[in-house]
Amino acid sequence: MTGIRVKKKVSEAFTLEADFSLGAGITALIGPAGAGKTLLLEMVAGLATPDEGRILLDDAILFDGQARVDLPLVRRGCGYVSQTDSLFPHRTLRQNLEFAARRFPRLERHRRVAEAIEQFTLAESAALRPAEADAAERLRCSIARALIGGPGLLLADDAGIDGALFDLIRTHFRGPILMAARELDLACTAASEMALFDRGHIVQRGTPRIVLDQPATVEAARLAGYENLWQGTIATLDRAANLSRLEFGGFSLTVPYLPGHLRGDRVWVAIRAAAVRPRRADSPPAPNVIPAELVRVAGRAQSVRLEFAGPIVAELSLSQFAALGDNKSWLVEFPGESLRVIP
C-alpha cells in the first residue's frame, strides 16, 4: 500500500492536512498557486517534515510522527522532478545522470546511464551543461535522473511535463506517479485519478471525468473550472414531469427533478462558460433562455469571452462569435444537460 496522511501547520491561517492512498497510475493534484501542492510533495519526498501523520510506500514506512520515523530523502525511494531546474549547472547532462546513479557498481551505473540517455533522447545533448541545453532537454534529463535509481514513486511538481512526455515516462516506469499541476486539461490527458486541492485540503477526488462532471461542492466546482455559479431557490418540484424550477432573483431555470429536496430549499447551479449559448434576440423560443445585457467582450487567442450582467460568462469560438454578427440585443441559453445542481 502507498498512502499519505499528513498534517502540517504553516501559519495561523494555513494548515495542510491530507489523507489519501495512491494507486498504480497517475494521481493529479489540481489546485491554484499557494494551495499547498508543492509542500505536500516535499513532505512525501523528505524535503519537508510533517507535524504528524504517516507516509507509506509499498507498505514501507517513510514517515511516522508517532513512532518518530523520518527517513532521509536518499532512503525514501522517491524520484522527484521539481518545479524549477534542479540539475547541477557545473556538470554535463551525462554527469548529472552519473551522479544520480552513483550508488550502483561501475558497470551497472554505466548501463543505467546509457539506457536513460537512449530512453529520453539525450544522446545529442549528453555532453552539454544545463545552460547549453534547451528547456526540453533539461526537463527530459531531470526526469531521467529522477528515474535512474529505480524509485518506487515518482513525484512531479508542476514541472512542465505534457501528456506526450507522461506517455514516455509510463513506457519506462510503471510505479505510481503523484503530479501537481494547475491545468485541468493535463490531468484529463495523463491522470487516472484527480484530487482537487485548495488551501491545504483535498476538496474532491476521483476519476478526472467524474470530478469534472459531478462537482460535489461549490468549492469543487470553482476548482473544476465552472465559471458560472449561482445560488437559487427551488420554486417547483414536479415528480411526474421529472422537472424542477429554480429561481435566481432575476431569472429562472428548469432542471431535472431533485429528489430529497423541498420547495424553498437553496441549491447551487453551475455551468461552464463554453456550455452557455448566447443567441440573437430574434431567435426562436427554447427552454432555459433568458434575456441578458452584454457588459464586456474580451478577445482571446482562439475564443471570445462574453460577460453579461448577472454575472453570466460565455465563451465562444471565433467563428461562433462572428456568426452572431453585430448583435445589440441578446438572449442566453443554458442547455439543461450542461447544468450541474450542487446541493
N, C-alpha and C positions, 0 to 999 in steps of 0.2 A: 504494500500500500504506500502511496505517496500522498501525504496530507499536510496541510498548513493550518495551524491555529495559533495566531499571534495577536498580541496587544502591545501597543507602544504609545505612550503619551508624549506628543511632540511639543505641545504648548497647552495653556489653559483652554484654548479654543479648538484644539485639534488633537484627537486621539485616533490612531489607526487600530482597527480591530477587524480581523478577517478569520474565517473558518471555512475551509473547503478542501476537497480532495481533487487530485489530478488523475485523469485517465491517460491512456497511452497516446492520445492525439495531441492537437494543439489547442491550448486554452488561451483565449484572448482577454486581457484586462482592458476594458474600454472606458475611458474617462477623460475629463479635461485636465489641463496642466494644473498641478497643485493638488490633485486628488489623492496622492499617496502611492501611485503605481510604482515609481522608482524606489521609494523606501521599502515597499513590500518585497520587491525583487532583491534589493540589497540585504534584507534580513534573511531571505532564503539562501542567498549566496554566501553569507557570512561577513558581509561588509558593514552591517549594522546589527545591533543586538536588541531583540525584543525585551520588553519589561517582563513579560510572562508568555507562556504558551508552549507549543511543541511543533517541531518540524520533522517529518519522516520522509525518507527517500528509499523506496523499496524496503520498507519496514526497518531500515536502519535509522537510528535517532541522530539527527544533525544538531538539534537544539531541544533542550527540555529545561524550562525555567525552574521547575520544582526540584528536579534531580541535579540541577546545576551542570548540565551537559551543554557545551557550546563548542562544537568542532571548528577549527580554523578553516579558512577558505580553501586551503590546499588539500584538505582531507574530506571535503564535502562531496566531491564527485559531481559538481555542477559546472557546466560551461556557461560563461556569461559574456554576452555581447552588449556593451554599454551604449548609452545614448551618444556619447562623444567618442572620438577616435582615441583608443587606448593603446595603440601599437607603440612599441619603443621607437622613438624617432631616430636614434643613432644606429639602429640595426636595420638590415635589409628585411624584406618580407620573409625570405627564407630563414634568416636568423631569428626572426620573431617566432616562426614555427618551430625551429630547433630548440629555442628556449622553452617553449610550452611542452615539448616532448623530452625534456632533459632527464626526467626520472627513469626513462627506459634505457636498456642496454644499447650500445652504439649501433648495432645492425638493425635492431627494432626501431630505433629513433630515425635512422636514415629511411627505412621503409615507410614509416608513418608520414614523414615529411614529403617524400616523393609522391606518396598516394594522395596527400592533401593538395599538393600543387596541381596534380592532374585532375582531381575531382572538382576543384574550384577554379580551374582555368587560370592558373597563376604562372605558367611556365615563362611567359614573355616578361613578366614583371618581378619575378622572384629575386632578381639581383638589385632591384631598386629599393631605396629607402622610402618610407611612407610619404615624405614630402615630394618625392619624384613620381609617385604613382597617382593615378586618378582616384576619385572617390569610390567608384565601383570596385576597383582593385583592392583598395584598403578595406572596404566592407567585406569582400569575399575572404580576404586574409584574416580579418577579425573572426569571422565565422569558422574558418578552418582552424584557427588557433584555439577557439573555444571547444572544438570537437576532437582535436587531435589526441587528447588524452583518454578518449572513450568515456565521456561523462554519462551519468545516469539520468540527468536532467539538463535541458538547455534553457537558459533564461535570455530573453531578447528584449531589451528596453528601448522601444520606440526608435530602433536603430536605422530605419530606412529600408528594411528588408521588404521587398514586394512579394506578390503572390508567386511569381516565377522563381524567385530565389528560395522561397519556402519549399516549393516543389523540389528544387535541387537538394535542399537540406534533408527532406524526407527520403530522398533516394539513398542517402548515406547515413542517416540517423533515425532510428525507429523508436527511440525513447520519448517520453513526454516533453512537451515544449510549453513554457509559460511565457507569453509575449505581452508586452504593454504597448498600447497604441491609442491614438486618438481617432483613427479613421475607421468608420463602420464598414466601408467597402472592403478594406483589407481583412477585417475579421470574417466577413461573409465569404471571402475568397479562400482564406487559408485555414480558418479555425473550425474545429469540430464542436467547440463549446465557447460561449461568450459569457463574461461576467461584467456587468455594468458597475463601475467603481467610481464613487464620488465621496469626498470628504472623509476618506479613510474607511469606508464601508462598502460592502457589496450590496447593491440595490436590488439586482435580479440576475439570475444566471440560468443557462440552459443552452439549447442549440441556437445558433445565430438566428435562424428563421423564426423560432418561437419567441425569442426575446424581442426581436424587432416587430413582429406582427401582433404580439399579445403582451404589451407592456402592463405590468401588474399594478403600478402606481404612477402618479403624476410625475414623480422624480424620475422613474424609469423611462417614461415616455419622452421627457426632455432629453435625457441622455441618449435615447434611441433615435433622436433626430426629428421628433414631431414638432414642427414649428407652430402649429395651431393647437391651442389648448384652452378650452372654455369650461367653466363650471355652470351647470344648469339645473333646473328643477323638473322632475318627472310630472308632466301635466296629465298624460293619458296612458293607461295600460290596457291594451286590448288583446287578451289572450287568443280569442277566436281568429282575429286578423293577423296575429303574430306581429303586432306593431306597438311601439311606444312613442309618444310625442314628448319632446324635451323643449322647455322654454329657456331662452337665454337673454331675457330682457328685451332686446330689440328684434329678435327673430326666433324661430322655432325650427327644429329638425325632427325628422321621423327616423327611428332606428328599429331594429328587431325587438320583439318583446323581451323585457328584462325580468326574468324570474327572480323571486326572492326580494322584490322591491315593492314599495307602496307609493301611491301618488303623494307628491310633496317631498320625496327623497331627493337629496342633492347628489349629483354624479358629475364626473368629468367626461368630456368628449375630446378626442384627439384625432387629428388628420394631418397628413404630410402636405407640405406646400405643393409638391409635384402632383398630388392627387386632386387638389382643388381645381375646378374648371371655370375660369372666367368666361362670360358669354356676353354677346351684344344684348342690349335691352329689348330688341325686337325678336329675340329667339323664342321658339315655341315653348309653352309651359312644360315643366318637368318637376318631379319630386325634389325636395331639398334645394330649391333655387330661391335665392333672396336678392333683392336689390342691394347694391353696395356702392359706396363712394370711394373712388380711387384717390389715394393720398400721395403715392410716390411710385415711380418706375425706376428701377435700378438695373442697368445692364451688366451682365456677367459674360465670361468668355464664351460659353456655349448655351446660355439661357438668359431669360429676363425675369426679374423678380418684381411682382406687383404687390404693393401693400395697400390694403383697403382699411377703412375705418372699421373698428370692431374690437380688437385688431384682427384682421384676416390677411394671411400671406399666401400668395400663389406663386408658383414657378413654372414658366412655360419655355419650351424650346424657341429658338429664334424664328423658326418657320411658323409655329403656332401663334406667336405674338404678331408676326407680320400678317397672318390671315385675318386677324381681328380688325385690321385697318385702323383708321383714325377714329377710334370709338370715344364718344363723350359720355354715354350712359351705360352703366354696367349691371349685369347680373352675375352672381356667383353660385355655382352648383357644387354641392357636397355629395358625391356618389355614396350611396348607402353602404356599399361593400368596402369602402375605404375608411369609414368612420369607426373609431375604436372607443367603446364606452368603458370607463375606468370607475369602478365603484368608489 
